[in-house]
Amino acid sequence: MHDTKPLLLDSDFPAVFRKSLEILQLNLGYLCNLSCVHCHVNAGPKRTEMMSRETIDQVLALAEAANIHTLDLTGGAPEMHADFRYLVRAARDRGIEVIDRCNLTILEEPEYTDLAEFLAAQQVNIVASLPCYLEDNVDKQRGKGVFKDSLAALQRLNRLGYGHEDGELTLNLVYNPQDAVLPPDQQALEQAYKQHLQQHYGIVFNRLYAIANMPIQRFGSTLISHGRFESYLTLLKNSFRADNLENLMCLNTLSIDWQGTVYDCDFNQMLDMPVGISDKPRMHISELNLQQLQDAPIATAAHCYGCTAGQGSSCGGALL
């Protein structure tokens, strides 16, 4: 796989600085039941990296010390971690909101048939990947049969009360472009998703997040192989909007990898870019001084244009 990091470090991206820490985004490991083309983590069924129980407990201690209101769980498929349920219960017992970034198909795997019920019982907010509402497009990007399994999982979640306007269980979907292009207008696309999924499958959900593909890891390597890396990076730079800078997710979020190393964001984590407050190659969660974070510089490179291009992009969808 091609390494995109050397192509991104020489950048004129504007300096940005942290605000108050509110969210911990935690990557539990790279094990996943899928191997999606657009995956910026390069996750898959053969990955073995997994967070230890000791590190999970350190994260929970940090969440309490920093008065964190949200724990955002990613992977791989975070649900495949042996301590996933332990972590969710511990966070909810502390009054912390939990987001599960779910690929949907995991809910249909034989070993996880009770997972949806667990998530509902713990009132976990689900952010589920569904890169298109058309079967051919989804299966092309994520693998044959993924669309049908995703629909079955969404219908299961709806039966449990997820995604209904008057309900308490939140189900948001994620759209990723099929190609090296920017996402379309999020609001208009959300209406198209809702209309199609309701009309054809009886499925409802709360919000749609339109997220730009980052030129790193598997997607970035594919761009290089096809000779399209530079043109995509140029598109991101030419589409830069300065008013997106005030809403960047890295301003109030800290990313933690499976080894307990801290980063300014999930994308920096995948590029192994040290957190901006440190002059060391890596900073472990045990070394973190919360007072250092306030107004601290954030490590940036050319991929950051992916978050500021057009309507903007973050793990919570469009910024504008």
VMD Tcl script that draws the C-alpha trace (Angstrom):
set ca {
  {0.00 0.00 0.00}
  {1.27 3.48 -0.90}
  {2.20 5.82 1.96}
  {0.48 9.19 1.49}
  {1.99 10.91 4.54}
  {5.11 12.27 2.74}
  {2.80 13.84 0.15}
  {0.74 15.67 2.79}
  {3.22 17.10 5.29}
  {4.38 20.07 3.18}
  {1.26 22.17 3.62}
  {0.12 25.77 3.92}
  {-3.03 24.90 5.87}
  {-3.91 27.71 8.35}
  {-2.96 27.37 12.01}
  {-5.80 26.24 14.28}
  {-5.97 26.03 18.07}
  {-7.92 23.98 20.58}
  {-10.95 25.02 22.54}
  {-12.31 23.22 25.63}
  {-12.08 19.42 25.44}
  {-15.55 17.85 25.28}
  {-15.27 14.61 23.29}
  {-12.97 11.60 23.32}
  {-12.90 9.64 20.09}
  {-11.58 6.20 20.83}
  {-10.31 3.71 18.24}
  {-10.67 0.30 19.87}
  {-8.74 -1.50 17.15}
  {-8.57 -2.31 13.45}
  {-10.43 -5.63 13.45}
  {-13.48 -5.45 11.18}
  {-15.78 -7.86 9.38}
  {-15.52 -5.69 6.24}
  {-12.71 -4.28 4.06}
  {-14.24 -1.15 2.50}
  {-12.54 0.63 -0.40}
  {-12.95 4.07 1.21}
  {-11.66 2.99 4.65}
  {-9.09 5.48 5.95}
  {-8.14 3.03 8.75}
  {-7.28 0.10 6.49}
  {-9.34 -2.12 8.79}
  {-10.28 -5.71 7.99}
  {-10.91 -9.27 9.23}
  {-7.20 -10.09 9.56}
  {-6.18 -7.13 11.72}
  {-5.19 -8.02 15.27}
  {-4.58 -4.62 16.90}
  {-6.90 -4.26 19.93}
  {-6.97 -1.91 22.92}
  {-6.10 -3.41 26.31}
  {-8.41 -3.32 29.34}
  {-5.77 -1.23 31.13}
  {-5.93 1.45 28.44}
  {-9.74 1.39 28.46}
  {-9.69 2.09 32.19}
  {-7.23 4.95 31.60}
  {-9.64 6.42 29.05}
  {-12.51 6.22 31.51}
  {-10.39 7.94 34.15}
  {-9.50 10.71 31.68}
  {-13.16 11.12 30.73}
  {-14.05 11.69 34.38}
  {-11.12 14.03 35.04}
  {-11.89 16.16 31.98}
  {-15.67 16.06 32.50}
  {-16.10 14.62 29.02}
  {-19.73 14.54 27.83}
  {-19.28 12.16 24.85}
  {-17.30 9.02 24.14}
  {-17.16 8.33 20.39}
  {-16.24 4.69 19.65}
  {-14.66 3.73 16.35}
  {-12.64 0.92 14.79}
  {-12.57 -1.27 12.68}
  {-15.82 -2.52 13.98}
  {-15.66 -1.36 17.62}
  {-18.30 -3.90 18.62}
  {-15.87 -6.75 17.84}
  {-13.64 -5.72 20.76}
  {-13.96 -8.16 23.65}
  {-14.42 -5.28 26.14}
  {-16.83 -3.22 24.04}
  {-19.79 -3.88 26.33}
  {-17.69 -3.33 29.45}
  {-16.66 0.09 28.13}
  {-20.17 1.09 27.10}
  {-21.66 0.13 30.47}
  {-18.89 1.92 32.38}
  {-19.33 5.10 30.36}
  {-23.12 5.11 30.64}
  {-22.88 4.49 34.40}
  {-20.84 7.71 34.54}
  {-23.52 9.63 32.64}
  {-21.39 9.87 29.48}
  {-23.10 9.82 26.10}
  {-21.79 7.00 23.90}
  {-21.64 7.01 20.10}
  {-21.14 3.70 18.32}
  {-19.81 4.09 14.76}
  {-21.40 0.96 13.40}
  {-21.04 -0.61 9.94}
  {-24.54 -2.14 10.38}
  {-23.56 -5.56 8.99}
  {-22.01 -6.50 12.33}
  {-25.54 -6.56 13.79}
  {-26.38 -9.42 11.42}
  {-23.33 -11.57 12.24}
  {-24.27 -14.80 14.12}
  {-22.04 -13.95 17.10}
  {-23.69 -10.56 17.59}
  {-27.40 -11.27 17.31}
  {-28.14 -9.59 20.67}
  {-25.95 -6.54 20.00}
  {-28.74 -4.27 18.77}
  {-30.77 -4.97 21.92}
  {-27.72 -4.18 24.06}
  {-27.17 -0.85 22.30}
  {-30.82 0.08 22.76}
  {-30.82 -0.89 26.44}
  {-27.76 1.33 27.03}
  {-29.29 4.16 24.94}
  {-26.21 4.29 22.73}
  {-26.36 6.74 19.82}
  {-25.66 4.90 16.57}
  {-23.83 6.47 13.65}
  {-24.14 3.91 10.86}
  {-22.34 3.78 7.55}
  {-24.57 3.55 4.48}
  {-22.62 5.18 1.63}
  {-25.58 5.08 -0.75}
  {-29.24 4.02 -0.82}
  {-28.69 1.96 -4.00}
  {-27.57 -1.67 -3.73}
  {-25.02 -1.73 -6.55}
  {-23.16 1.32 -5.26}
  {-22.96 0.03 -1.68}
  {-21.81 -3.45 -2.65}
  {-19.19 -2.01 -5.00}
  {-17.70 0.08 -2.21}
  {-18.14 -2.29 0.74}
  {-18.53 -5.84 -0.60}
  {-21.19 -8.12 -2.07}
  {-24.26 -8.58 0.12}
  {-23.46 -5.63 2.38}
  {-26.48 -3.62 1.25}
  {-28.99 -6.35 2.09}
  {-27.41 -6.95 5.49}
  {-27.38 -3.21 6.15}
  {-31.10 -2.95 5.38}
  {-31.87 -5.88 7.67}
  {-29.87 -4.23 10.46}
  {-31.63 -0.88 9.96}
  {-35.03 -2.56 10.11}
  {-33.95 -4.34 13.30}
  {-32.91 -1.02 14.82}
  {-36.18 0.62 13.79}
  {-38.14 -2.16 15.55}
  {-36.19 -1.38 18.73}
  {-37.17 2.29 18.49}
  {-34.12 3.73 16.76}
  {-34.49 6.51 14.21}
  {-38.05 7.63 14.95}
  {-38.69 11.37 15.17}
  {-40.48 11.14 18.50}
  {-38.17 8.48 19.95}
  {-35.23 8.65 22.34}
  {-32.86 6.36 20.41}
  {-30.79 8.20 17.82}
  {-29.84 6.61 14.49}
  {-27.78 8.72 12.10}
  {-26.46 7.50 8.75}
  {-23.16 8.30 7.03}
  {-22.68 8.95 3.32}
  {-19.27 8.77 1.63}
  {-18.76 9.65 -2.05}
  {-18.12 6.75 -4.41}
  {-15.25 8.58 -6.10}
  {-12.66 11.31 -5.61}
  {-15.28 14.06 -5.39}
  {-16.79 16.21 -2.66}
  {-20.07 15.13 -1.04}
  {-23.21 16.79 -2.40}
  {-25.31 19.14 -0.28}
  {-26.00 17.26 2.95}
  {-29.52 18.57 3.55}
  {-30.77 17.72 0.06}
  {-29.12 14.31 0.14}
  {-30.68 13.57 3.53}
  {-34.14 14.17 2.10}
  {-33.38 11.86 -0.85}
  {-32.17 9.15 1.54}
  {-35.23 9.46 3.76}
  {-37.66 9.36 0.89}
  {-36.04 6.35 -0.80}
  {-35.47 4.26 2.34}
  {-38.97 4.95 3.68}
  {-40.72 4.33 0.38}
  {-38.87 1.16 -0.62}
  {-37.95 -0.45 2.70}
  {-39.98 1.25 5.44}
  {-36.76 2.47 7.10}
  {-36.50 5.71 9.10}
  {-33.51 7.50 10.61}
  {-32.72 10.85 12.22}
  {-29.89 12.58 10.35}
  {-27.55 11.98 7.44}
  {-23.86 12.89 7.74}
  {-22.13 13.59 4.42}
  {-18.41 12.96 4.98}
  {-15.58 13.60 2.51}
  {-13.14 10.79 1.78}
  {-9.66 11.49 3.11}
  {-6.58 10.97 0.88}
  {-4.94 8.66 3.44}
  {-4.53 4.92 4.05}
  {-6.54 2.66 1.71}
  {-8.39 5.43 -0.15}
  {-5.26 7.55 -0.54}
  {-3.27 4.56 -1.77}
  {-5.97 3.82 -4.37}
  {-5.77 7.40 -5.62}
  {-2.01 7.11 -6.05}
  {-2.36 3.81 -7.92}
  {-4.82 5.43 -10.34}
  {-2.77 8.61 -10.74}
  {-5.46 10.78 -9.15}
  {-3.93 11.74 -5.80}
  {-2.71 15.20 -6.82}
  {-5.92 16.10 -8.65}
  {-8.01 15.16 -5.60}
  {-5.78 17.15 -3.28}
  {-6.05 20.11 -5.65}
  {-9.85 19.80 -5.56}
  {-9.80 19.91 -1.75}
  {-7.50 22.95 -1.67}
  {-9.43 24.85 -4.34}
  {-12.68 24.20 -2.41}
  {-11.32 25.53 0.91}
  {-13.69 27.72 2.93}
  {-12.23 29.67 5.83}
  {-15.58 29.83 7.66}
  {-15.30 26.07 8.25}
  {-12.29 26.58 10.52}
  {-14.39 27.60 13.53}
  {-16.36 24.34 13.45}
  {-13.60 21.77 12.99}
  {-14.08 18.66 15.11}
  {-10.46 18.75 16.30}
  {-11.15 21.92 18.27}
  {-13.01 20.09 21.06}
  {-12.12 16.43 20.40}
  {-9.13 14.28 21.30}
  {-8.43 11.07 19.41}
  {-6.95 8.01 21.17}
  {-5.64 4.97 19.33}
  {-5.72 1.32 20.42}
  {-2.35 1.70 22.15}
  {-3.45 4.73 24.18}
  {-1.54 7.28 22.07}
  {-3.27 10.65 21.79}
  {-3.80 12.60 18.56}
  {-5.56 15.77 17.51}
  {-7.98 13.83 15.31}
  {-8.72 10.40 13.91}
  {-7.14 11.26 10.55}
  {-3.90 12.42 12.21}
  {-3.95 9.14 14.10}
  {-3.96 7.20 10.83}
  {-1.01 9.29 9.61}
  {0.82 8.86 12.94}
  {1.08 12.65 13.34}
  {1.89 13.58 16.97}
  {-0.54 15.70 18.93}
  {0.25 19.40 18.57}
  {1.10 19.93 22.26}
  {3.94 17.40 22.18}
  {7.49 17.62 20.84}
  {7.80 13.84 21.08}
  {6.90 11.41 18.29}
  {4.15 9.97 20.49}
  {2.33 10.94 23.69}
  {0.55 8.29 25.74}
  {-2.68 8.99 27.55}
  {-0.86 8.52 30.86}
  {1.41 11.49 30.01}
  {-1.39 13.86 29.08}
  {-1.68 17.13 31.01}
  {-5.20 18.48 30.50}
  {-4.12 22.06 31.22}
  {-1.78 21.90 28.22}
  {-4.68 21.34 25.85}
  {-6.45 24.66 26.29}
  {-5.61 26.97 23.35}
  {-2.92 24.50 22.21}
  {-1.89 24.31 18.53}
  {-3.34 21.48 16.47}
  {-1.11 19.43 14.18}
  {-2.16 19.99 10.56}
  {-1.19 18.87 7.05}
  {-2.68 18.97 3.56}
  {-5.35 16.35 4.33}
  {-6.99 18.94 6.62}
  {-8.34 20.58 3.48}
  {-10.69 17.58 3.35}
  {-12.45 18.91 6.46}
  {-12.66 22.50 5.17}
  {-13.60 21.96 1.53}
  {-17.06 23.01 0.35}
  {-19.71 22.53 3.05}
  {-17.01 21.12 5.33}
  {-16.70 17.61 6.72}
  {-16.37 16.05 10.13}
  {-17.39 12.91 11.99}
  {-20.64 14.80 12.57}
  {-21.16 15.55 8.90}
  {-21.13 18.95 7.16}
  {-19.78 21.92 9.12}
  {-21.94 24.56 7.42}
}
mol new
graphics top color blue
foreach p $ca { graphics top sphere $p radius 0.5 }
foreach p [lrange $ca 0 end-1] q [lrange $ca 1 end] { graphics top cylinder $p $q radius 0.2 }
display resetview
